Amino acid sequence: MSNNEYDVVIAGGGIAGLTAGLQCARAGRKTRVLTGPALGGHLLSIERIDGYPGFPDGIPGYDLCPMVQEQAAGAGAEFDASAASGLAALDGRWRVTTNGGDLWTRAIIVATGTTSRTLGIPGETRLRGKGVSHCASCDAPLMRARVAGVVGGGDSALQEALTLAQHVARVVILHRGEAFSAQEAYCRQVRAHPKVDVRFDTIVEDVLGDAVLTGVRTRGVRDGTTADLELAGLFVYVGLTPVTAWLNHLTDLDETGRILTDSAMRCARPGLLAAGTVRASSAGRAAAAAGDGATAAIAADGYVKHGIWPTS
Ligand SMILES: Cc1cc2nc3c(=O)[nH]c(=O)nc-3n(C[C@H](O)[C@H](O)[C@H](O)COP(=O)(O)OP(=O)(O)OC[C@H]3O[C@@H](n4cnc5c(N)ncnc54)[C@H](O)[C@@H]3O)c2cc1C
């Protein structure tokens, strides 16, 4: 096999891609993991991953992900930080275009995860990194003794509001709905937390501030009244967009843009698999993404060994 030829290439260095890399390398497959912009993916910035097996008190993502990478590299997986930008099926192989050159592989596991959705309102892009953020653990320590806002009502919003509350004077959760969609455990902690206030039925209309964020303008869903709220930080958790544009429409997506697979993580085209939160029906939790990665690796190994694909 020449230098740029692989049994399995994995696009994505989150927990799904890292686990797939580990399992493919352990199966003796020549494996390359393209980690893209963020080795560790979303978990890297999470101070306490809840619900991951083996860590009853949680574990920081910045501890867990390098451990898995090290384990995969120890098993023989190759890593690089390039991003996949294109994919083509040619003569029973896949050509993966990356910013570091082309790679050829029998099987490709897509584990490119998601990016955080934005509010799409004035000022948000201009003040990103100047008060507007998607990472509580990175930016909260800069806002001690001040007030931070969190937008959203799901697991991520509430979990990160609780992380913020450890650092700042007060947290205000702004949610457009009339109730949270998060797990009850998070809702309970938020309700009981003396430093967290909640404003339901509230839309963030504008981000205020010239050089840095100074606050937001909100509008009530029910009465339409607007109000300004002074904030040192605004943390946005309003959903996730799957990273699939680079696939050139080679695979079927569900209505949310996530990749359709069978239960072995296989797509319709032989040798193409998907794992983690980029996949339709992903459970959205880290343990589920790791499980997807392991399942995809086993299916990819079987394909490389036997060349059989159920739908081919
Ligand atoms: C704020 C927040 C808190 C959370 N807390 C928890 C928790 O406590 N417990 C829990 O179980 N889950 C939690 N989750 C969910 C968890 O983060 C996800 O389930 C998990 O990160 C999914 O992993 P993944 O590998 O599928 O994708 P991601 O984590 O999204 O990783 C995607 C990877 O793909 C790479 N990539 C992107 N584009 C390309 C490309 N073109 N080429 C190559 N690589 C590319 C990225 O660099 C990254 O390495 C949380 C999520 C958020 C947003």
The ligand as an SDF file (V2000), in Angstrom:
LIG
                    3D

 53 58  0  0  0  0  0  0  0  0999 V2000
  -22.6390   22.1770   25.3230 C   0  0  0  0  0  0  0  0  0  0  0  0
  -22.7120   20.6920   25.1790 C   0  0  0  0  0  0  0  0  0  0  0  0
  -22.6430   19.8870   26.3250 C   0  0  0  0  0  0  0  0  0  0  0  0
  -22.7110   18.4910   26.2030 C   0  0  0  0  0  0  0  0  0  0  0  0
  -22.6140   17.7210   27.3340 N   0  0  0  0  0  0  0  0  0  0  0  0
  -22.6780   16.3760   27.2420 C   0  0  0  0  0  0  0  0  0  0  0  0
  -22.5670   15.5400   28.4160 C   0  0  0  0  0  0  0  0  0  0  0  0
  -22.4120   16.0170   29.5350 O   0  0  0  0  0  0  0  0  0  0  0  0
  -22.6620   14.1860   28.2650 N   0  0  0  0  0  0  0  0  0  0  0  0
  -22.8480   13.6040   27.0440 C   0  0  0  0  0  0  0  0  0  0  0  0
  -22.9250   12.3740   26.9700 O   0  0  0  0  0  0  0  0  0  0  0  0
  -22.9140   14.3680   25.9200 N   0  0  0  0  0  0  0  0  0  0  0  0
  -22.8470   15.7270   25.9860 C   0  0  0  0  0  0  0  0  0  0  0  0
  -22.9300   16.4890   24.8510 N   0  0  0  0  0  0  0  0  0  0  0  0
  -23.0810   15.8120   23.5540 C   0  0  0  0  0  0  0  0  0  0  0  0
  -21.6980   15.3820   23.0170 C   0  0  0  0  0  0  0  0  0  0  0  0
  -20.8800   16.5140   22.9490 O   0  0  0  0  0  0  0  0  0  0  0  0
  -21.8690   14.7220   21.6450 C   0  0  0  0  0  0  0  0  0  0  0  0
  -22.6920   13.5870   21.7650 O   0  0  0  0  0  0  0  0  0  0  0  0
  -20.5190   14.2920   21.0780 C   0  0  0  0  0  0  0  0  0  0  0  0
  -19.6150   15.3690   21.0770 O   0  0  0  0  0  0  0  0  0  0  0  0
  -20.7050   13.7730   19.6520 C   0  0  0  0  0  0  0  0  0  0  0  0
  -19.4480   13.3860   19.1840 O   0  0  0  0  0  0  0  0  0  0  0  0
  -19.1390   13.2970   17.6320 P   0  0  0  0  0  0  0  0  0  0  0  0
  -17.7900   12.6740   17.5190 O   0  0  0  0  0  0  0  0  0  0  0  0
  -20.2530   12.6280   16.9240 O   0  0  0  0  0  0  0  0  0  0  0  0
  -19.1320   14.7890   17.0620 O   0  0  0  0  0  0  0  0  0  0  0  0
  -18.3830   16.1300   17.4930 P   0  0  0  0  0  0  0  0  0  0  0  0
  -18.1030   16.1930   18.9290 O   0  0  0  0  0  0  0  0  0  0  0  0
  -19.2250   17.2220   16.8620 O   0  0  0  0  0  0  0  0  0  0  0  0
  -16.9820   16.0550   16.7210 O   0  0  0  0  0  0  0  0  0  0  0  0
  -16.8890   16.2710   15.3360 C   0  0  0  0  0  0  0  0  0  0  0  0
  -15.4400   16.1570   14.9100 C   0  0  0  0  0  0  0  0  0  0  0  0
  -15.3920   16.2560   13.4830 O   0  0  0  0  0  0  0  0  0  0  0  0
  -14.3350   17.1480   13.1060 C   0  0  0  0  0  0  0  0  0  0  0  0
  -14.6460   17.6690   11.7780 N   0  0  0  0  0  0  0  0  0  0  0  0
  -15.6000   18.5550   11.4200 C   0  0  0  0  0  0  0  0  0  0  0  0
  -15.5440   18.7670   10.0870 N   0  0  0  0  0  0  0  0  0  0  0  0
  -14.5600   17.9780    9.5920 C   0  0  0  0  0  0  0  0  0  0  0  0
  -14.0380   17.7150    8.2930 C   0  0  0  0  0  0  0  0  0  0  0  0
  -14.5420   18.3190    7.2030 N   0  0  0  0  0  0  0  0  0  0  0  0
  -13.0250   16.8260    8.1790 N   0  0  0  0  0  0  0  0  0  0  0  0
  -12.5220   16.1890    9.2750 C   0  0  0  0  0  0  0  0  0  0  0  0
  -12.9800   16.3900   10.5220 N   0  0  0  0  0  0  0  0  0  0  0  0
  -13.9840   17.2720   10.6730 C   0  0  0  0  0  0  0  0  0  0  0  0
  -14.2900   18.1620   14.2270 C   0  0  0  0  0  0  0  0  0  0  0  0
  -13.0280   18.8040   14.2470 O   0  0  0  0  0  0  0  0  0  0  0  0
  -14.5020   17.2430   15.4320 C   0  0  0  0  0  0  0  0  0  0  0  0
  -13.2720   16.6570   15.7600 O   0  0  0  0  0  0  0  0  0  0  0  0
  -22.8530   17.8950   24.9300 C   0  0  0  0  0  0  0  0  0  0  0  0
  -22.9110   18.7070   23.7750 C   0  0  0  0  0  0  0  0  0  0  0  0
  -22.8350   20.0830   23.9040 C   0  0  0  0  0  0  0  0  0  0  0  0
  -22.8930   20.9290   22.6410 C   0  0  0  0  0  0  0  0  0  0  0  0
  1  2  1  0
  2  3  1  0
  2 52  2  0
  3  4  2  0
  4  5  1  0
  4 50  1  0
  5  6  2  0
  6  7  1  0
  6 13  1  0
  7  8  2  0
  7  9  1  0
  9 10  1  0
 10 11  2  0
 10 12  1  0
 12 13  2  0
 13 14  1  0
 14 15  1  0
 14 50  1  0
 15 16  1  0
 16 17  1  0
 16 18  1  0
 18 19  1  0
 18 20  1  0
 20 21  1  0
 20 22  1  0
 22 23  1  0
 23 24  1  0
 24 25  2  0
 24 26  1  0
 24 27  1  0
 27 28  1  0
 28 29  2  0
 28 30  1  0
 28 31  1  0
 31 32  1  0
 32 33  1  0
 33 34  1  0
 33 48  1  0
 34 35  1  0
 35 36  1  0
 35 46  1  0
 36 37  1  0
 36 45  1  0
 37 38  2  0
 38 39  1  0
 39 40  1  0
 39 45  2  0
 40 41  1  0
 40 42  2  0
 42 43  1  0
 43 44  2  0
 44 45  1  0
 46 47  1  0
 46 48  1  0
 48 49  1  0
 50 51  2  0
 51 52  1  0
 52 53  1  0
M  END
$$$$
